[in-house]
């Protein structure tokens, strides 16, 4: 009878380094199949490894945050580190899909356009397209994390949320708000309320002095917010009439994406 992959792990003839990688991947797959956790002995039995070898691999996975261990139940679970890896991969796919939208908005407005995604209670700048207008407003760099609520893009990520979910975020980030221009959770709450009514965020110098920015959420087919797009320019350029023009440009580009996602 042909042996399956799990029972071949101890005597796998592949090179030692490759064998270690295969063992690690197999352990992760076994743990992922058990939503309620799985013991070390059960893992070792399923993959066909000695308990000592299994313990050694699990210790590294736990130390790296890819696996969690509950000392009470003595069970192993998939860790948040692994979810973060998956989330990062998803964010890169999102960035690639939305790149044409960013470029279109930047070309039509000639201003700087930002793509923001969520990571826990923080926002993450995925991409920036600089416009051709001589005075450019790059208020954040690609790869920068900020507490949700402390930028126009991150506000666009959270204002569509239910009030209960929003309050959880505001409570978690309240201390960070006070450290940034002495912003209060009530300030963020009020701006979210206004943004829900309008369907987009407008921030005039709240996060960066002299800069006005407009942010809009991007939804998937299930009406979940997958990212936010924002446009920033100096206050003098963002007159009321121009804000209205930018809003229409952004709406059209995002709606077209939603109708024809790549």
MIDOSE-1310 file (N, C-alpha, C; in nm, 2 decimals, decimal comma, always signed):
residues 262
xxxx	+0,08/-0,12/+0,00/+0,00/+0,00/+0,00/+0,09/+0,12/+0,00; +0,05/+0,22/-0,08/+0,13/+0,34/-0,09/+0,11/+0,43/+0,04; +0,22/+0,47/+0,10/+0,21/+0,56/+0,22/+0,17/+0,70/+0,18; +0,10/+0,76/+0,27/+0,06/+0,90/+0,25/+0,18/+0,99/+0,30
xxxx	+0,16/+1,12/+0,27/+0,27/+1,22/+0,30/+0,30/+1,22/+0,45; +0,20/+1,22/+0,54/+0,22/+1,23/+0,68/+0,31/+1,11/+0,73; +0,29/+0,99/+0,69/+0,36/+0,88/+0,74/+0,50/+0,87/+0,68; +0,53/+0,95/+0,58/+0,66/+0,94/+0,52/+0,76/+1,05/+0,58
xxxx	+0,71/+1,13/+0,67/+0,79/+1,24/+0,71/+0,92/+1,20/+0,78; +0,92/+1,09/+0,87/+1,04/+1,05/+0,94/+1,15/+1,00/+0,85; +1,11/+0,93/+0,74/+1,21/+0,86/+0,65/+1,21/+0,92/+0,51; +1,16/+1,05/+0,50/+1,16/+1,12/+0,37/+1,30/+1,13/+0,32
xxxx	+1,33/+1,09/+0,20/+1,46/+1,09/+0,14/+1,51/+1,23/+0,09; +1,42/+1,33/+0,10/+1,45/+1,46/+0,05/+1,56/+1,53/+0,13; +1,64/+1,63/+0,08/+1,74/+1,69/+0,16/+1,69/+1,74/+0,29; +1,78/+1,75/+0,39/+1,74/+1,78/+0,53/+1,67/+1,91/+0,54
xxxx	+1,72/+2,02/+0,47/+1,66/+2,15/+0,48/+1,52/+2,14/+0,43; +1,50/+2,08/+0,31/+1,37/+2,07/+0,25/+1,27/+1,99/+0,34; +1,33/+1,88/+0,40/+1,25/+1,79/+0,48/+1,19/+1,87/+0,60; +1,28/+1,96/+0,66/+1,23/+2,04/+0,77/+1,12/+2,13/+0,73
xxxx	+1,13/+2,19/+0,61/+1,02/+2,28/+0,56/+0,89/+2,20/+0,54; +0,90/+2,08/+0,49/+0,79/+2,00/+0,46/+0,72/+1,96/+0,59; +0,80/+1,92/+0,69/+0,75/+1,89/+0,83/+0,67/+2,01/+0,89; +0,73/+2,12/+0,88/+0,67/+2,24/+0,93/+0,54/+2,27/+0,87
xxxx	+0,53/+2,27/+0,73/+0,41/+2,29/+0,66/+0,30/+2,19/+0,70; +0,34/+2,06/+0,71/+0,25/+1,96/+0,74/+0,19/+1,98/+0,88; +0,27/+2,02/+0,98/+0,23/+2,05/+1,11/+0,12/+2,16/+1,11; +0,15/+2,27/+1,04/+0,06/+2,38/+1,03/-0,07/+2,34/+0,97
xxxx	-0,07/+2,25/+0,87/-0,19/+2,21/+0,81/-0,28/+2,12/+0,91; -0,21/+2,04/+0,99/-0,28/+1,96/+1,09/-0,34/+2,05/+1,19; -0,27/+2,15/+1,24/-0,32/+2,24/+1,34/-0,44/+2,32/+1,29; -0,43/+2,36/+1,16/-0,54/+2,44/+1,10/-0,67/+2,36/+1,08
xxxx	-0,66/+2,23/+1,08/-0,78/+2,14/+1,07/-0,86/+2,13/+1,20; -0,79/+2,17/+1,31/-0,85/+2,16/+1,44/-0,89/+2,30/+1,50; -1,01/+2,34/+1,48/-1,05/+2,47/+1,53/-1,04/+2,48/+1,68; -1,06/+2,37/+1,75/-1,06/+2,38/+1,90/-0,93/+2,34/+1,96
xxxx	-0,83/+2,34/+1,88/-0,69/+2,31/+1,93/-0,66/+2,16/+1,92; -0,54/+2,13/+1,93/-0,49/+1,99/+1,91/-0,37/+1,97/+2,00; -0,36/+1,86/+2,07/-0,24/+1,83/+2,15/-0,12/+1,79/+2,07; +0,00/+1,80/+2,14/+0,12/+1,77/+2,07/+0,12/+1,62/+2,03
xxxx	+0,07/+1,53/+2,12/+0,08/+1,39/+2,09/-0,01/+1,36/+1,97; -0,13/+1,43/+1,96/-0,22/+1,41/+1,84/-0,15/+1,46/+1,71; -0,08/+1,57/+1,72/-0,01/+1,63/+1,60/+0,09/+1,53/+1,56; +0,17/+1,48/+1,65/+0,28/+1,39/+1,62/+0,22/+1,26/+1,55
xxxx	+0,11/+1,21/+1,61/+0,05/+1,09/+1,55/+0,00/+1,11/+1,41; -0,06/+1,23/+1,39/-0,12/+1,26/+1,26/-0,02/+1,27/+1,15; +0,10/+1,33/+1,19/+0,20/+1,36/+1,08/+0,30/+1,25/+1,08; +0,30/+1,16/+1,18/+0,40/+1,05/+1,17/+0,54/+1,09/+1,22
xxxx	+0,55/+1,18/+1,31/+0,68/+1,23/+1,36/+0,69/+1,19/+1,51; +0,82/+1,18/+1,55/+0,85/+1,15/+1,69/+0,80/+1,27/+1,77; +0,76/+1,25/+1,89/+0,71/+1,36/+1,98/+0,82/+1,47/+2,00; +0,94/+1,42/+2,02/+1,05/+1,52/+2,04/+1,07/+1,61/+1,92
xxxx	+1,06/+1,55/+1,80/+1,08/+1,63/+1,67/+0,96/+1,73/+1,66; +0,84/+1,68/+1,69/+0,72/+1,76/+1,68/+0,73/+1,88/+1,78; +0,78/+1,85/+1,90/+0,80/+1,96/+2,01/+0,89/+2,06/+1,96; +1,00/+2,02/+1,90/+1,11/+2,11/+1,85/+1,05/+2,21/+1,75
xxxx	+0,98/+2,16/+1,65/+0,92/+2,24/+1,55/+0,81/+2,33/+1,61; +0,73/+2,28/+1,69/+0,62/+2,36/+1,75/+0,68/+2,47/+1,84; +0,79/+2,45/+1,90/+0,85/+2,55/+1,99/+0,89/+2,67/+1,90; +0,95/+2,64/+1,79/+0,99/+2,75/+1,70/+0,87/+2,83/+1,64
xxxx	+0,76/+2,75/+1,60/+0,64/+2,81/+1,55/+0,57/+2,90/+1,65; +0,57/+2,86/+1,78/+0,51/+2,94/+1,89/+0,59/+3,06/+1,91; +0,73/+3,05/+1,91/+0,81/+3,17/+1,94/+0,80/+3,27/+1,83; +0,77/+3,23/+1,71/+0,75/+3,32/+1,60/+0,61/+3,37/+1,58
xxxx	+0,52/+3,32/+1,67/+0,38/+3,37/+1,66/+0,30/+3,31/+1,55; +0,35/+3,20/+1,49/+0,27/+3,14/+1,38/+0,17/+3,03/+1,44; +0,21/+2,99/+1,56/+0,12/+2,90/+1,64/+0,10/+2,95/+1,78; -0,02/+2,93/+1,84/-0,04/+2,97/+1,98/-0,06/+2,84/+2,06
xxxx	-0,02/+2,85/+2,19/-0,03/+2,73/+2,28/-0,11/+2,77/+2,40; -0,21/+2,69/+2,43/-0,29/+2,72/+2,55/-0,24/+2,62/+2,66; -0,17/+2,67/+2,76/-0,12/+2,58/+2,87/-0,23/+2,51/+2,95; -0,35/+2,57/+2,95/-0,46/+2,51/+3,03/-0,51/+2,39/+2,96
xxxx	-0,54/+2,40/+2,83/-0,60/+2,28/+2,75/-0,48/+2,20/+2,69; -0,36/+2,26/+2,69/-0,25/+2,20/+2,63/-0,27/+2,18/+2,48; -0,35/+2,27/+2,42/-0,37/+2,26/+2,28/-0,30/+2,36/+2,20; -0,27/+2,33/+2,08/-0,21/+2,42/+1,98/-0,31/+2,48/+1,88
xxxx	-0,30/+2,61/+1,85/-0,39/+2,67/+1,76/-0,30/+2,75/+1,66; -0,37/+2,78/+1,54/-0,30/+2,87/+1,44/-0,29/+3,01/+1,51; -0,17/+3,07/+1,50/-0,14/+3,19/+1,56/-0,17/+3,31/+1,47; -0,18/+3,43/+1,54/-0,21/+3,55/+1,46/-0,10/+3,59/+1,36
xxxx	+0,02/+3,54/+1,39/+0,13/+3,57/+1,29/+0,10/+3,51/+1,16; +0,04/+3,39/+1,16/+0,00/+3,33/+1,03/-0,11/+3,40/+0,96; -0,21/+3,45/+1,04/-0,31/+3,53/+0,98/-0,26/+3,66/+0,92; -0,16/+3,72/+0,99/-0,10/+3,84/+0,94/-0,03/+3,82/+0,80
xxxx	+0,04/+3,70/+0,79/+0,10/+3,67/+0,66/-0,01/+3,66/+0,55; -0,11/+3,59/+0,58/-0,22/+3,58/+0,48/-0,28/+3,72/+0,45; -0,30/+3,80/+0,56/-0,35/+3,93/+0,54/-0,26/+4,02/+0,45; -0,13/+4,01/+0,47/-0,04/+4,08/+0,39/-0,04/+4,04/+0,25
xxxx	-0,06/+3,91/+0,22/-0,07/+3,87/+0,08/-0,19/+3,92/+0,02; -0,30/+3,92/+0,10/-0,43/+3,97/+0,05/-0,42/+4,12/+0,02; -0,35/+4,19/+0,10/-0,33/+4,34/+0,08/-0,25/+4,37/-0,05; -0,15/+4,28/-0,08/-0,08/+4,30/-0,20/-0,16/+4,28/-0,32
xxxx	-0,25/+4,18/-0,31/-0,34/+4,15/-0,42/-0,44/+4,27/-0,44; -0,49/+4,32/-0,33/-0,58/+4,44/-0,33/-0,51/+4,56/-0,39; -0,38/+4,58/-0,36/-0,31/+4,69/-0,41/-0,29/+4,68/-0,56; -0,26/+4,56/-0,61/-0,24/+4,54/-0,76/-0,37/+4,57/-0,83
xxxx	-0,49/+4,52/-0,77/-0,62/+4,54/-0,84/-0,66/+4,68/-0,84; -0,62/+4,76/-0,74/-0,67/+4,90/-0,73/-0,57/+5,00/-0,79; -0,45/+4,95/-0,83/-0,35/+5,04/-0,89/-0,41/+5,13/-1,00; -0,48/+5,07/-1,10/-0,53/+5,15/-1,21/-0,63/+5,26/-1,16
xxxx	-0,70/+5,23/-1,05/-0,80/+5,33/-1,00/-0,72/+5,44/-0,94; -0,61/+5,41/-0,86/-0,53/+5,52/-0,81/-0,47/+5,60/-0,91; -0,42/+5,54/-1,02/-0,35/+5,61/-1,13/-0,45/+5,70/-1,20; -0,57/+5,65/-1,22/-0,68/+5,73/-1,28/-0,71/+5,86/-1,20
xxxx	-0,73/+5,84/-1,07/-0,77/+5,95/-0,98/-0,66/+6,05/-0,98; -0,53/+6,00/-0,97/-0,42/+6,09/-0,97/-0,41/+6,17/-1,09; -0,43/+6,11/-1,21/-0,42/+6,17/-1,34/-0,52/+6,28/-1,35; -0,65/+6,25/-1,30/-0,76/+6,35/-1,32/-0,75/+6,46/-1,22
xxxx	-0,70/+6,44/-1,10/-0,69/+6,54/-1,00/-0,56/+6,61/-0,99; -0,46/+6,54/-1,04/-0,32/+6,59/-1,04/-0,26/+6,60/-0,89; -0,33/+6,54/-0,80/-0,29/+6,54/-0,66/-0,24/+6,41/-0,61; -0,19/+6,40/-0,49/-0,14/+6,28/-0,44/-0,26/+6,19/-0,39
xxxx	-0,25/+6,06/-0,43/-0,35/+5,96/-0,39/-0,29/+5,85/-0,31; -0,36/+5,81/-0,20/-0,32/+5,71/-0,11/-0,41/+5,59/-0,11; -0,35/+5,47/-0,09/-0,43/+5,35/-0,07/-0,40/+5,30/+0,07; -0,51/+5,28/+0,15/-0,49/+5,24/+0,28/-0,57/+5,11/+0,31
xxxx	-0,52/+5,02/+0,39/-0,59/+4,90/+0,43/-0,59/+4,89/+0,58; -0,67/+4,80/+0,63/-0,68/+4,78/+0,78/-0,59/+4,66/+0,82; -0,53/+4,67/+0,94/-0,46/+4,56/+1,00/-0,49/+4,57/+1,15; -0,59/+4,50/+1,20/-0,63/+4,50/+1,34/-0,69/+4,64/+1,37
xxxx	-0,63/+4,71/+1,47/-0,68/+4,84/+1,51/-0,59/+4,95/+1,45; -0,51/+4,91/+1,35/-0,43/+5,01/+1,28/-0,46/+5,01/+1,13; -0,41/+5,12/+1,07/-0,42/+5,13/+0,92/-0,28/+5,12/+0,86; -0,28/+5,08/+0,74/-0,15/+5,05/+0,67/-0,15/+5,11/+0,53
xxxx	-0,05/+5,19/+0,50/-0,04/+5,26/+0,37/+0,01/+5,16/+0,27; -0,07/+5,12/+0,18/-0,03/+5,02/+0,08/+0,04/+5,08/-0,04; -0,01/+5,20/-0,08/+0,05/+5,26/-0,20/+0,03/+5,41/-0,21; +0,11/+5,48/-0,28/+0,10/+5,62/-0,30/+0,13/+5,65/-0,45
xxxx	+0,04/+5,73/-0,51/+0,07/+5,78/-0,64/+0,07/+5,93/-0,64; +0,18/+5,99/-0,67/+0,20/+6,14/-0,67/+0,15/+6,20/-0,79; +0,07/+6,31/-0,78/+0,02/+6,38/-0,89/+0,12/+6,48/-0,95; +0,07/+6,54/-1,06/+0,16/+6,64/-1,13/+0,16/+6,78/-1,08
xxxx	+0,07/+6,81/-0,98/+0,06/+6,94/-0,93/+0,20/+6,97/-0,86; +0,25/+7,09/-0,88/+0,39/+7,13/-0,83/+0,40/+7,11/-0,68; +0,30/+7,14/-0,60/+0,31/+7,13/-0,46/+0,25/+7,00/-0,42; +0,34/+6,90/-0,38/+0,29/+6,77/-0,35/+0,28/+6,75/-0,20
xxxx	+0,17/+6,67/-0,16/+0,15/+6,65/-0,02/+0,16/+6,51/+0,01; +0,28/+6,46/+0,04/+0,30/+6,32/+0,08/+0,30/+6,32/+0,24; +0,19/+6,29/+0,30/+0,18/+6,30/+0,44/+0,21/+6,17/+0,52; +0,23/+6,06/+0,44/+0,26/+5,93/+0,50/+0,34/+5,85/+0,40
xxxx	+0,42/+5,76/+0,44/+0,50/+5,68/+0,35/+0,44/+5,54/+0,33; +0,47/+5,47/+0,22/+0,42/+5,34/+0,20/+0,48/+5,25/+0,31; +0,40/+5,16/+0,37/+0,44/+5,08/+0,47/+0,42/+5,13/+0,61; +0,37/+5,25/+0,62/+0,35/+5,32/+0,75/+0,22/+5,27/+0,82
xxxx	+0,23/+5,23/+0,94/+0,11/+5,20/+1,02/+0,07/+5,32/+1,10; -0,06/+5,34/+1,12/-0,12/+5,44/+1,21/-0,24/+5,38/+1,28; -0,27/+5,43/+1,40/-0,39/+5,39/+1,47/-0,51/+5,42/+1,38; -0,61/+5,33/+1,37/-0,73/+5,36/+1,30/-0,80/+5,49/+1,35
xxxx	-0,82/+5,58/+1,26/-0,89/+5,71/+1,30/-0,79/+5,83/+1,29; -0,66/+5,80/+1,28/-0,56/+5,91/+1,28/-0,52/+5,94/+1,14; -0,60/+5,92/+1,04/-0,57/+5,97/+0,90/-0,70/+5,96/+0,83; -0,71/+6,04/+0,72/-0,83/+6,04/+0,64/-0,86/+5,90/+0,58
xxxx	-0,76/+5,83/+0,53/-0,78/+5,70/+0,48/-0,83/+5,60/+0,58; -0,77/+5,60/+0,70/-0,81/+5,51/+0,81/-0,96/+5,54/+0,85; -0,99/+5,67/+0,85/-1,13/+5,71/+0,89/-1,23/+5,65/+0,78; -1,19/+5,65/+0,66/-1,27/+5,59/+0,55/-1,29/+5,44/+0,57
xxxx	-1,19/+5,38/+0,64/-1,20/+5,24/+0,66/-1,30/+5,20/+0,77; -1,32/+5,30/+0,86/-1,40/+5,26/+0,98/-1,54/+5,33/+0,99; -1,56/+5,44/+0,92/-1,69/+5,51/+0,94/-1,81/+5,43/+0,89; -1,79/+5,33/+0,80/-1,91/+5,25/+0,76/-1,94/+5,14/+0,86
xxxx	-1,86/+5,12/+0,96/-1,88/+5,01/+1,06/-2,00/+5,05/+1,15; -2,06/+4,94/+1,21/-2,16/+4,97/+1,31/-2,11/+5,04/+1,43; -2,19/+5,11/+1,50/-2,14/+5,19/+1,61/-2,07/+5,11/+1,72; -2,12/+4,99/+1,74/-2,06/+4,90/+1,84/-1,91/+4,87/+1,80
xxxx	-1,89/+4,83/+1,67/-1,76/+4,80/+1,63/-1,67/+4,92/+1,63; -1,73/+5,04/+1,59/-1,65/+5,16/+1,59/-1,60/+5,19/+1,74; -1,69/+5,18/+1,83/-1,66/+5,21/+1,97/-1,54/+5,12/+2,02; -1,53/+5,00/+1,98/-1,42/+4,91/+2,02/-1,29/+4,97/+1,97
xxxx	-1,29/+5,02/+1,85/-1,17/+5,08/+1,79/-1,13/+5,21/+1,86; -1,23/+5,29/+1,89/-1,20/+5,42/+1,95/-1,15/+5,40/+2,09; -1,20/+5,30/+2,16/-1,15/+5,27/+2,30/-1,01/+5,22/+2,29; -0,98/+5,13/+2,20/-0,84/+5,08/+2,19/-0,74/+5,18/+2,15
xxxx	-0,78/+5,28/+2,07/-0,68/+5,38/+2,02/-0,69/+5,52/+2,09; -0,77/+5,53/+2,19/-0,80/+5,66/+2,25/-0,67/+5,73/+2,30; -0,58/+5,65/+2,36/-0,45/+5,70/+2,41/-0,37/+5,76/+2,29; -0,37/+5,69/+2,18/-0,29/+5,74/+2,07/-0,35/+5,87/+2,01
xxxx	-0,48/+5,88/+2,01/-0,54/+6,01/+1,97/-0,49/+6,13/+2,04; -0,48/+6,12/+2,17/-0,44/+6,23/+2,26/-0,30/+6,27/+2,24; -0,22/+6,18/+2,18/-0,08/+6,21/+2,16/-0,06/+6,27/+2,02; -0,16/+6,28/+1,94/-0,15/+6,34/+1,81/-0,24/+6,47/+1,81
xxxx	-0,18/+6,58/+1,82/-0,25/+6,71/+1,82/-0,36/+6,72/+1,92; -0,35/+6,64/+2,03/-0,45/+6,64/+2,13/-0,59/+6,60/+2,08; -0,59/+6,52/+1,98/-0,72/+6,47/+1,92/-0,79/+6,38/+2,03; -0,92/+6,40/+2,04/-1,00/+6,32/+2,13/-1,09/+6,21/+2,05
xxxx	-1,12/+6,11/+2,12/-1,21/+6,01/+2,06/-1,34/+6,07/+2,01; -1,39/+6,17/+2,08/-1,51/+6,24/+2,04/-1,49/+6,31/+1,90; -1,37/+6,36/+1,88/-1,34/+6,42/+1,75/-1,36/+6,32/+1,64; -1,30/+6,20/+1,66/-1,31/+6,10/+1,56/-1,45/+6,05/+1,54
xxxx	-1,52/+6,03/+1,65/-1,66/+5,99/+1,65/-1,75/+6,09/+1,57; -1,73/+6,21/+1,60/-1,81/+6,32/+1,53/-1,78/+6,32/+1,38; -1,65/+6,30/+1,34/-1,61/+6,30/+1,20/-1,67/+6,18/+1,13; -1,67/+6,06/+1,20/-1,73/+5,94/+1,14/-1,88/+5,96/+1,12
xxxx	-1,95/+6,03/+1,21/-2,09/+6,05/+1,20/-2,12/+6,14/+1,07; -2,04/+6,24/+1,05/-2,06/+6,33/+0,94/-2,02/+6,25/+0,81; -1,92/+6,17/+0,82/-1,88/+6,09/+0,70/-1,98/+5,99/+0,65; -2,05/+5,93/+0,75/-2,16/+5,83/+0,72/-2,27/+5,90/+0,63
xxxx	-2,30/+6,02/+0,67/-2,41/+6,10/+0,60/-2,36/+6,13/+0,46; -2,24/+6,17/+0,45/-2,19/+6,22/+0,32/-2,14/+6,10/+0,23; -2,10/+5,99/+0,29/-2,04/+5,88/+0,22/-1,89/+5,89/+0,19; -1,83/+5,99/+0,25/-1,69/+6,01/+0,24/-1,64/+6,10/+0,35
xxxx	-1,50/+6,10/+0,37/-1,44/+6,18/+0,47/-1,38/+6,30/+0,41; -1,40/+6,42/+0,48/-1,32/+6,54/+0,45/-1,25/+6,59/+0,57; -1,12/+6,60/+0,57/-1,04/+6,64/+0,68/-0,96/+6,77/+0,64; -0,98/+6,88/+0,71/-0,91/+7,00/+0,67/-0,81/+7,03/+0,79
xxxx	-0,69/+6,99/+0,77/-0,59/+7,02/+0,87/-0,59/+6,95/+1,00; -0,68/+6,85/+1,01/-0,70/+6,78/+1,14/-0,58/+6,69/+1,17; -0,52/+6,63/+1,07/-0,41/+6,54/+1,09/-0,28/+6,59/+1,04; -0,28/+6,68/+0,94/-0,16/+6,74/+0,89/-0,19/+6,89/+0,87
xxxx	-0,12/+6,98/+0,93/-0,15/+7,12/+0,92/-0,13/+7,17/+0,78; -0,23/+7,24/+0,73/-0,22/+7,30/+0,59/-0,26/+7,20/+0,48; -0,31/+7,09/+0,52/-0,35/+6,98/+0,42/-0,50/+6,95/+0,44; -0,57/+6,95/+0,32/-0,70/+6,90/+0,32/-0,71/+6,77/+0,24
xxxx	-0,77/+6,67/+0,30/-0,78/+6,54/+0,23/-0,92/+6,48/+0,23; -0,95/+6,40/+0,13/-1,08/+6,34/+0,11/-1,06/+6,19/+0,10; -1,14/+6,11/+0,17/-1,12/+5,97/+0,17/-1,25/+5,89/+0,15; -1,24/+5,78/+0,08/-1,36/+5,70/+0,05/-1,33/+5,55/+0,06
xxxx	-1,42/+5,48/+0,12/-1,40/+5,33/+0,13/-1,42/+5,26/-0,01; -1,36/+5,15/-0,02/-1,38/+5,06/-0,14/-1,44/+4,93/-0,08; -1,55/+4,89/-0,14/-1,62/+4,77/-0,10/-1,60/+4,65/-0,19; -1,61/+4,53/-0,13/-1,62/+4,41/-0,22/-1,76/+4,38/-0,25
xxxx	-1,78/+4,26/-0,31/-1,92/+4,22/-0,36/-2,01/+4,20/-0,24; -1,96/+4,17/-0,12/-2,04/+4,15/+0,00/-2,06/+4,28/+0,08; -2,02/+4,39/+0,02/-2,03/+4,52/+0,09/-1,94/+4,53/+0,21; -1,83/+4,45/+0,21/-1,73/+4,47/+0,31/-1,62/+4,57/+0,27
xxxx	-1,57/+4,65/+0,36/-1,47/+4,75/+0,32/-1,34/+4,68/+0,31; -1,28/+4,68/+0,19/-1,15/+4,61/+0,17/-1,03/+4,71/+0,17; -1,06/+4,84/+0,15/-0,95/+4,94/+0,14/-1,01/+5,08/+0,14; -0,93/+5,18/+0,15/-0,98/+5,32/+0,14/-0,88/+5,39/+0,04
xxxx	-0,94/+5,48/-0,03/-0,86/+5,57/-0,12/-0,88/+5,71/-0,08; -0,77/+5,79/-0,07/-0,78/+5,92/-0,03/-0,69/+6,01/-0,12; -0,73/+6,14/-0,13/-0,66/+6,24/-0,21/-0,63/+6,36/-0,12; -0,51/+6,40/-0,12/-0,46/+6,51/-0,04/-0,40/+6,63/-0,12
xxxx	-0,42/+6,75/-0,07/-0,37/+6,87/-0,14/-0,36/+6,98/-0,03; -0,29/+7,08/-0,06/-0,28/+7,20/+0,03/-0,42/+7,26/+0,04; -0,44/+7,32/+0,16/-0,57/+7,39/+0,18/-0,61/+7,48/+0,07; -0,52/+7,57/+0,03/-0,55/+7,67/-0,07/-0,60/+7,61/-0,20
xxxx	-0,56/+7,49/-0,23/-0,60/+7,42/-0,36/-0,74/+7,36/-0,34; -0,77/+7,31/-0,22/-0,89/+7,24/-0,19/-1,00/+7,33/-0,15; -1,04/+7,41/-0,24/-1,16/+7,50/-0,22/-1,29/+7,41/-0,21; -1,40/+7,47/-0,17/-1,52/+7,39/-0,17/-1,56/+7,34/-0,30
xxxx	-1,54/+7,42/-0,41/-1,58/+7,38/-0,54/-1,49/+7,26/-0,59; -1,36/+7,27/-0,55/-1,26/+7,17/-0,60/-1,29/+7,04/-0,52; -1,32/+7,05/-0,39/-1,35/+6,93/-0,31/-1,47/+6,85/-0,38; -1,57/+6,93/-0,42/-1,68/+6,87/-0,49/-1,64/+6,79/-0,62
xxxx	-1,55/+6,86/-0,69/-1,50/+6,80/-0,81/-1,42/+6,67/-0,79; -1,33/+6,68/-0,68/-1,25/+6,56/-0,65/-1,34/+6,45/-0,60; -1,44/+6,48/-0,52/-1,53/+6,37/-0,48/-1,60/+6,30/-0,60; -1,64/+6,37/-0,70/-1,70/+6,31/-0,81/-1,60/+6,23/-0,89
xxxx	-1,48/+6,27/-0,90/-1,38/+6,19/-0,97/-1,35/+6,06/-0,90; -1,34/+6,07/-0,77/-1,32/+5,95/-0,69/-1,44/+5,85/-0,69; -1,56/+5,91/-0,68/-1,68/+5,82/-0,68/-1,68/+5,74/-0,82; -1,66/+5,82/-0,92/-1,67/+5,75/-1,06/-1,57/+5,64/-1,07
xxxx	-1,45/+5,67/-1,03/-1,34/+5,57/-1,05/-1,36/+5,45/-0,96; -1,41/+5,47/-0,84/-1,43/+5,36/-0,74/-1,56/+5,28/-0,79; -1,66/+5,34/-0,83/-1,78/+5,27/-0,88/-1,75/+5,19/-1,00; -1,67/+5,24/-1,09/-1,63/+5,17/-1,21/-1,55/+5,04/-1,17
xxxx	-1,47/+5,06/-1,07/-1,39/+4,94/-1,02/-1,49/+4,84/-0,97; -1,58/+4,88/-0,89/-1,68/+4,79/-0,82/-1,76/+4,72/-0,93; -1,79/+4,78/-1,04/-1,87/+4,72/-1,14/-1,79/+4,62/-1,23; -1,66/+4,65/-1,24/-1,57/+4,57/-1,33/-1,44/+4,54/-1,25
xx	-1,45/+4,47/-1,14/-1,32/+4,44/-1,07/-1,23/+4,35/-1,15; -1,10/+4,38/-1,15/-1,01/+4,30/-1,23/-0,97/+4,17/-1,16
